Amino acid sequence: MMDLAAIFHQARVPMCCALDQDTLQITLRTGPEVDSVQLIYADPYEAGIAGGEESWEGRRMAMQPSFRLEHSRLWQAVLRPPYRRLRYCFALQQGQETWYYYEDGLRPVLQLDARVQCFAMPWMNPADCIAPPDWVRHTVWYQIFPDRFCRGGSGRAADQPWRKGPVTNAQRFGGDLAGITAKLPYLARLGISGLYLNPIFLAASVHKYDTADYTRIDPDFGCEEDFRQLVHAAHDQGIRVMVDAVFNHCGPHFGPWRDVVAHGPHSPYWSWFFVHRWPFEEGDTRDGRYYSFAFHGGMPKLNTNLPAVQDYLIGLCESWVRQYDIDAIRFDVGNEISHDFLRRLRVRLKAIKPGLYLLGEIWHDAPAWLEGDEYDAVMHYPLQSALRRFFEDESQPAQAFGWDVARCMSVYAPQVNTAQFILLDSHDTIRLRSRVRSEDEYWQQLAALFTLPGSPCVYYGTEVVLEGGPDPDCRRCMPWDELDTPAGQASCQTLRTLIALRRQEPALQGGEIAFLDGPERLVRYRRGSVRPLEVCLNAGREPEAPAPTGEVLFARGWDGSRLAPGGVLICRV
């Protein structure tokens, strides 16, 4: 019998999604037992103006099976409604059983009249089409924690010698903007085309997420001219630059906050924050004295609902774009900033630079922020979790890899998936090498990163397999001398090869992906329809024979017929 409870559709993104102003994608979820699905559709006004007793016949289109999830299946149809609007329902079949699915429920008989409520795409407004900047899907990012990357002489003197091994947030090693600028030719040779910098504006800490002045480059890193030179030099190397905006909260030395601490309700900035008692002592906020980030008393939460705060922060972003010509902004704690603020910010920033990339730091599924009127993408931590879960749990079959990756992709419009910022580690997480069991698994996960849909980012030091525990130990100094060792040269070349593959192959820059059956823990998936590629990852304990055909583009643990445990094979189909 058909599992009727598994059948689901909503006439909204991502299940009813305009791919462009003329093309509509419809997605339906069913149980895995369903044999076939047809889309029944017509123009809403084909039989007359709604409200009468009109009935309509509709045309039928076979929906194609798309992603298979663990307990369900997705079906898709892509069509071009001639008048950019659509009325539709679904016919589902399993064996001799047929059901018809409408907006107001399931019925065993087809009804196309006023007694049922069909799904509708009222009008495909061009302005409502989700359209992240196209350049992002071609970009490979490199994340830098400025204090730990390279000394160039533009910042203040360090209080610690440059060294290997564990670090804390109380230590300052003197990495700066000039150091990053000096290494741009190296990054370009590596294949990097996007640079993501952790905060560079004035703050008391090493990490700079406690902003004191959003208008000043922190002297630890240099001055405004140093940053202008960095962006200009990066652009000359074909590298775009993204800055970190900390707008959910400020630091304890931010001028408006100091005024509130001093004057309480009499301060003109009182409503900029969420203070519930005054006077108060700054400290842990679990008692509710004021709202702050993660109960941290030194990071009071900004009221991004307030028009005055919105105007101030939007003005800052406008000045960064105009003054420095940055290409992207990443918004820290991006899920706690008000939706109203983000909608206003997007309109004003895109008016200045339409191709500006707006990225939210959100660690969970975030469809509400990605419908085309707020962020362009988010940091795709759910995808990172899916990869980690598969590789760390050896009981997971190869199909589980596809189920989990497909689930991550099914949350968003296709054009969003190609712009998602995908990553395996960052300044907030344990480093990849310190959580995988072997170097083979390290390169398997990186191979997945560069061959899955999205805009991949590597954390500085990935090219030399840098280790590091949870924050703050993941923020170690870049070990430049390791690049000159045989091991460093080999790992750097391997990463360079993966980056080049990602940038050169159009199949890896779109959103098409098909997960193929594989034995045990042999993951197989195919990318693209024109010059397609096949990716094989042997996460099992025995050699496997994936029997690929075509040119081998990248391989580890491949002897020409069998793929060793921990092996990677990428070939042209």
N, C-alpha and C positions, 0 to 999 in steps of 0.2 A: 504493500500500500504506500501511497505517496505521503510523505511527512508534511502535512499542511502547515504545521507550526514553523517549519524552516523557511517557508516562502516569504520573501520580504523585498519591498521596493519603496523608495520615496522619490517623488518628483522634485528632487533637489540635488545639488552637488554632494557627493560624486556620482550618484546613481542615475541622475539625469543631468548631463554635463555638456555644455557647448564647448567643443574643441576649438572652434573659431566661429565667426559670425554666421557661417552657413552649415556647419557640420555638428551633428548632435550624436552623443554616445549615450545609449540606454543600457543600464546594468541591472540584472535581476539575480537575487540569491535564492537558491533552492537547496533541498537535500541532495545528497550524492546519487540517490536512486532515480532521479528524473532522467528520462531518455531524451526528450527534446522539448524545445520551447519555441513558440512563434510570437513575434510582436505583431499585434493587430493595431493598425493606426490609420489616421486620416487627418485632414485639416479640420480644426474645431468648427469651422463655419461651412464645411462642405455641404451639409444637409440643411443649412439655414441658420438663422440667429438663435443662439441658445435660449431656452425658456419655453419653447413650444413643445409639441409632441413629436418632434422630428426623430427619425431613426437614421442610422448610418451603417454602411456596409463595411468599409475599411479594406485596406490592403494588408497582406501578410508578408512577413519577412522572417526567415529562419534565424534565430539567434544562435551565435556560436559559443560553444563552451570556452570559457576563459580560464581563470585561476581555479584550481582545486584547493580548498581549504581542508582542515582536518575533519570537520563534520559537515561540510557543505560545499556547494559548487557555485561559481559565478558564471553567468551567461551574458553576452554582450551583443549589441547591434549598433552599427554606425550608419547613419543615413543623413540625407540633406533635404530637410523639409522645404518644398519650393517657396513657401510663404513664411519660413522661419518660425512656425508654430506647429504644435502637434497635440492631438488627442489620441490616447492609446490605452491598451490593456494587453494581457498576456494569455496565451493558451499553452498549458503545460500537459505533457503526456508521459505516462509510465505504463508500458504495456498497453492494455485496453482501457486504462483509466485516464480520463481527461478532466482537467479543471481550468476554469477561467478566472483570472485574477484581476480585480478592479481596485480602485482606490478605496472603496468601501467594503472590500472583502472578496472572498472566494465563492464561486458558484459552479455547479456541475453543468450548467447550460450557458450558451453564449447569448448575451443580451447587449444590444447596442442601441439603447433608447434612453428615454428620460428616467427610467426606473433605476438606473445604476449610475454611479459616479465614476467616470473614468479618470485616469491620470492625465495630466496636462502640462505641456510646456507652453505657457501663454505667448511668449515672444522672445526670440533670441536677440536681445539688445546687444549691439557690438560693444558698448561700453561696459557690459557686464561680463564679457568673456575674460576668463582668468588668463593672464599673459605675463608670466615672469620674464625678466630679461633673457633673451635668447642666448646671450654670451655665457650665461652661468653653466649651462649643460656641457659646454666645451671646456670648462675650467677645472684645473687641479689646484687645490688650495694647500697652503703650508701655514700652519699656526705657529706663532712665535710668542713666547712669554718674554718680554723685552729684557728684563734684568738678567736673564740667564742665557741669552743667545750669543752675543758678541760685543766686546768692548771696542769702541771706535773713537773715544775721546770727546764726544759731545756732551756727556753727562757728568755728574759729580763723581768724585773719587769713590771707589768701592771701599767697604769696610771688611771685606773678606777676599782672600786670594781665590782666583779661579781654580776650581778643583773638580775631581770626580767624586761620586758617592752621594750619600743622603744630604738633604738640605732642609732648612726650616724657613718659615715666613718671616722670621726675625733677622735673617741674614741678607745683606745686599752685596751683589757680586759685580755690579757696574756695567752690565750690558746696556746699550743705548741705541739711539736712532742712527747715529753715524756708523755704528757697528753693523746694523742691519743693511744700511746702504752699501757698505763695503762688500757685503756678501751677496748682493743681488746678482752679479754675474754667475756666482756659484749656483744660486737657486735657478737661474734661467737655464744653465747647463743641465741641471737635474730634471728640468721639464716643467717647473712650477709656473703657473700663469695667474695665480691669485694668492695674495698675502693677507692673512687674518692676524691682526695684532691685538693682544690683550690690552687693557686700558693704558693710555699714555698721558691722560690729563692729571693735573695736580692732585695729589693725595698723599697721606702720611705713610701709608703702608707700602710694602714691596709689590703687592699684587694690584694696587690702585683701584680696587672696587669700592673704596670709601672716598669718593670724590670730594675734594674741597673747593675746587674751582674748575668748572667745565670749559672755561675760555682760555686756559693756559696749559701749554705742554709742560709736563713735570720736569723741573731742572735735573732730576735724576737721569733723564733720558736726553735732554738737550733743550732746544728752544723751537719756536714756531718756524723759523727759517730752516732748521734741521729737518723738520717734518715735511715742509714743502719740497726740500731737495730730495728727500726719500721718495715721495710720491712721484715727482718728476722723473727721477732716475728709474723707478720701477716701471713707469709707463714706457720709458725708452727701451726697457728690456721686454716689453710685452706682458708685464705683470700688473694686475689690478690690485687695489688696496682696500681693505675693509677695517674700519675702526670699531671699537667696542663702546657702546653707549650704556651707561649705568643710570637708568632713569627710574627704576622701581624704588630706589632709595639713594640717599646721599651719604656722605661721611660726616663725622662729628664736627669737622671744622668748616663745613659749608656755611657761608655767611647768613643766609636766611634761617638756618637752624640755630646758629648761635644767637640770633636776635630773639627767636622764640624762647630759648632757654633763659635768656636774660629778662625778657619783658612779658612772657606769657601771653594771655589774651589781648594784651595791648599792642603786641607786635603786628605790623602790617602783613607778616608772613604766617600768622597763626593758622590760617586755614590751608596753608601749603602742606600741612602735616596732619597726622591723626593723633592728637594729644588728648588724653582723657582725664588727666589730673595735672594741676599746676599749683604750686611749684612741685618739681620732681627732681630726683637725682638720675643722671644718665647711668644706665646699667641694664641688666637682663630684664626683658620686657614681658616675661611670663605672667607678671601680676597685672598686665594690661595698662600700665601707666601711659604708654603710647605704642603705636604699631611700628614694627621695625622688621627688617629682613631676618628671618629665622631666629627671632628673639634676641638678635645682636643689638645691644643698646647703642653701639656706635654707628649703626646703619639705619637711621630713622626713615620710615617709608614716606615717599612723596605722594601727594594727592593728585594723581594724574587725571582725576575727574574734573578738577578745577580749571576753568578757562585760562586763568592767569598762569598757572603752572604749565598748561599745554602750550600756551604762546611762548613762554620762556624756553621750554625744551625744544619746540619746533624751530624757534629762532636759532638756537644753538646748532641744530643739524643743518639748517640752511647756511649758516656761517661756515661750518666745516666743509660743506660741498663747495661753496664759492671760494673760500680762502685756500683750501688745500687740494681741491679737485679729486676728492676721494670717490671711490666707485661703489662702496657698499657700507652698510651700517649693521652691526649685530647688536641686538637689544638684550641686555642681561636681564634675567628673571622675566622673560618676555611674556609669560602667562599671567602676571600679576598687574600689568599695566592696563589701563582702561581701554576697552574697545573703541570708545568714542575718540580718545586721544589718538589711537593708531589710525583711525579713518581720516581724521583731520591731517595728521602728519603725512600720510601717504599722498594725499591730494597736493599738499604744498611742496613736498620734496620732488615728486614726479613732474611737477610743473617746471622745476629748475633743471632736473636731469632725469629724463624719462627712463633711462637705462639703469638707474640706481637700484641696487639689490638690497632689499630690506629683509633681514634675517632675525627670527626670534629664537631665543634660547628657551625651548620648551621640551621637557623630558618625557612627555606622554603624548598620546594621539591628540592632534591639534586641528581638526577640521574647521572649527569655528573661527580660527585665525587665518585660514587659507582659502577663502572664497573669492579672492581677487580684490578685496577692498582694504586689507590690512597688510600682513607680511606677504612677501613673495614665497618664503619657505621657512622651515624651522630646522634646527639641529636635530637630525633624525636618530635620537637615542633609542627609540623602540627597535629600529633596525639593528643597532649595535647590540641590544639585548638579545634579539633573535639569533644573531650569529654566535654570540657568546653561549647562549643556551644550547645550541646544537653541538658546538665543538666540545663543550665541557661535559655534556651528558651523553655518554657512549651508548645509552639505551635508545637514543633517538634514531629512527630509521632515516634513510636518505630523503624520503618523502617529506619528513618534518621540516627540513630546510626550506623546501618549496612552500609548504603550508604557511610557515611563519613569515617568510619574506613576502609572499603574496598577500597575507593579511595586512602587513604594513603598507603595501602599495594600494590595497583596496580602499583605504580610508580617504584617499585624496584623488583629485582630478588628475588625469594622465600628465598634463603639462606641469603640474606641481611636482609629480614624482621625478621628473627629469631635472628639476631645479633644487630638490632637497639637498641640504648640506649633510652628507653622509660621512661618518667618522667611526674609528675604532677606539680612540682614546683622546684625551684632552687635558687641559690644566686642572680639570675637576675630577679626573678618574685615575685609577691605577693604570700605569702604562701597559701597552699590549704585551710587551715581552715579559713583564712580571706576572702576567696572569695566564699565559699559555704554557703548555707543558713542554714544548720543544720548539726549536727554530723552524722545523717543518710546518708546524701548526701556525706559527707566526706568519710565514709566507703564504700559507693557504688563506688565512683571513684577509691578508692584504690583497691577494689575487681576487677574492670575492669583492672586496671594497672597490677595486678598479673595474670590475666587470658587471656590477649591478647598477640599475638606473639611479641617477643622482649626480651630484657634484662632489667628488671625493676630496677629503682633506686628510693630510698626514700631519701629525704633531712633530715639531722640530726634534731631531735626534732619531726619528724612525729609520733614517737611512743608515745609521750605524747601530741599529738594534739597541737603543738606549733603554735601560731599565729604570724603574721608579715605582715606589709604592703609592698608596693613596695620598691625596692632597695633605701636606705640601711636598711630599717627596717626589711626586711626578713632575716637579718643576726644577729638575736638576740642571746644572750647567751643561751647555753643549760641548761634548768632548771632541774638539776640532782635531786634536792630534790622532784620533782613531781613524780619521779618513785616510791617513798615510799608511796604515797597517794593511797587510794582505786581506784580513777579514773585513776591515772597513771598506776597502776598495771593492771587494766582492759584493758585500751587501748593498753598497751605494749603487753599483752597476745593476743589481737585480731590481732595485726600486726604480732606477732610471728606465729600465726596460718596460716595467709595468706601466709607468707614467706615459711613456711614448706610445705604448699600445693603446692606452685609454684615449690619448689625444689624436691618434692617427686613424682609428677605426670608427667610422660613422655608426656602425651597429652598436657601439658602446655608449654613444652620446644621446640616443633616443630612449624611449620607454618600453619598446617591445622586448618581451622575455617569455620564454616557454620552458617550464620545468619538465624534464624528461625522467622516465623511470630508470632507476639504477639499482643494482643489487646491494643489500646490506646498507653500508654507509658510503657508497659511491654517489656523490652529488653530481648531477648533470643538468645543465640548462643551456638554452640556445638564445642568442641575442641577435635581433634584427631579422629582416626579411630580404634585404638586398646585401649581398656579400656577408651572409650571416656567419657568426662564430659559435663554437661550442666550447663550454667550460666544463672541465671534470676535476673534482676534488675528492681524493680518496681519504676519507676520515676514518676508515676502518683499520683493522689490524692485519689484513691479508692483501697481497697484490691483487689488482683487478685488471680486467681486459676490456676497456670501454669501446674498443674497435672504432676509433674515429677515422674519418676520411678527410683528406685535404692537407694543406700546408700547416705545419706546426709553428705557432707564433711565440709560444712561451711554454717551457716545461721544466719541472723539477721532479726527479724520481721517475722519469719515463725512459724505458729502454727500447722503445719502438713498438712494443706489443703489450706490455703490462705496466700499470701505474702502481708504484710502490705505496705502502702506507705513508701518509703525509705528503703524497705527491700532488702536483698540479699539472694539468694539461689544458692549453688553450689552442685551438686549431680552427682554421677556416673550413667551413662545411662545404 
